[in-house]
Structure formats: C-alpha cells, structure tokens
C-alpha cells in the first residue's frame, strides 16, 4: 500500500492550498480516509476524515469551516482543500487509510488507521 501526499508549500496567512493523496495497492473505495498534521514538538493531531462512500465527513474544531475533505473513488484520490490559512496551520500533513466495514464510518484517531503517507509540509507565513 502506498499513500502519496502532495500539494504542500509556503503560503501567506489567509491564502489557500489543496492537498492531494494518491492511494495505490488497496481497494480505495473500501477504505476510510483521514488527514492528520504534526507540528514540530507537538503530537500528531486529527484534521479531517471521510467515509469510504464520501457521504460522511468529520473535522477538527480548529479547521471547521475553513477546510474541506473530499474523495474521488474513481481516481483513488483524497483531497484537503484548505482556505483562510493561519500560521497555526503550519505542520506536516499526513494522509491515512484503513479498511472500513461500514460505508458511512469516519475515523478520527491515529491508531484507527493502518496505512500512512509520507507527509507534505504546509508553511503559513503571517
């Protein structure tokens, strides 16, 4: 299984970025997906999650209303659209996948996920 995250970069506060995660080696449509982030010296934290069907989503309070998670099961891709970025959003962002037996199940804990990507750096300058 491979999860390849991309789309990170340097952006000014208030700007936008869209992260992508390409999955291979798994039946993508049977996997719930999530985005997590980790800043230097901090623990990895939940950002957003989406069910395998794409009909259920969940967000951390800190990003609700600014970030949107979506997926394209035909292309094995999951996205994280990030708007109104703040300096506190600076972190390495990781996508994660795990088999989900239920179509609408979302997972918010790192230990719930079996597969992880390598991370993409997002830096927001103030």
N, C-alpha and C positions, 0 to 999 in steps of 0.2 A: 504494500500500500504506500502510495506517495501522495502527499498534500503539498502543493507548491503555491505559496502565498506571494503576491506581488502587488505593486501599486503604492507602496510607501514612498515617503520622501519628505522634503522640507517645505513647509507651508506657513504663511503668516496667520496669526490669530484671526479668526473669522472666515478663513478660507475653507475649501473643501478638498477631499480626496476620496477616491473609490478604491478599495482593496478588492482583490480577486483571489480566489483559492481554487486551483485546478486539482481535481482528485483523479487518481488512477489506481487500478489494482483492487477495486472494490465495486460492489453494486451500489452505485451512488444513491439511487432512489430509495434504498432501504436504510440509509444512514441519516441519523440526525446530525446536524452540523452546528458548530459554535465558533465564536470568535472570543479570544481572551487577549489580555495585554499584560505586559510586565515592564514596569519602570525600574531603573537601577536602584537597588537597595530595597525594593518592595516585592511582595508576593504577587504571583500571577493572579489576576482578577478577571472575573466574568465580564464580558461586554454585551454579547448578544447571542441568541440561539434561534434556530429554526427547525421545525419538524421535518421529517423526511418528505412529507407531502407539500411542504411550503405554506400550509394554511395556518400554522400556529407559530408565533414568534414571542420572544421574551427579551427584555432589555434591562441592563443595569440602570438604576435610577439616575446615575451621573450622565448617561448618554441619551436617555429617553427624550424623544422629540427632536434630537439632532442627528442620530444615527439610524440607518435602516438596513436591515439584513434581508437578503433575498437569495433565491437559488434558481438555477436553470438545470433541471434534471436531464434534459436532452443533451446538454453540453458538459455535464459533470462539473459545474461551476457554482460556487457560492460567493456572494458579494457582500461588502460592507460599505455602504455609502455614508460618508462622514461629512456633515455640514457644521457650520458655525464652530469650527475647531478652536479649542482653548489650549493654553500652554500645559494644562493638567492632563491633556490627552497624549502628551509625548510619552512614547513607550514603544517597545517591540510588540507587534501584533501577531498572534498565532491563530491559525485555523485548526479546528479539531473535528474528528468524525467518530461516530460509533454506531453500530447496528442498533436500530430501534424496532421493536416488535409492533409498536403501535404507530399509526400514521400521523397522529397529531401530538406525539410526545416531544417535549422540549427538555433539554438537559442543561443545567446551569453550574454544575460542579466540575472542576478539572478531573477529578477521579472517575467521573462518569464516562470519560472519553478514552477510547483505546488508541486512536491514531492522532498524531500531531504533525503539523508542518514545521518548517524551519524558522518561520517568523519573518516579518518585514518591518523595518523601522519607520516610525512616524515621528517627525520632529516638528513641533509647532512653536514658532518664534513669536514673542509678544512685542 
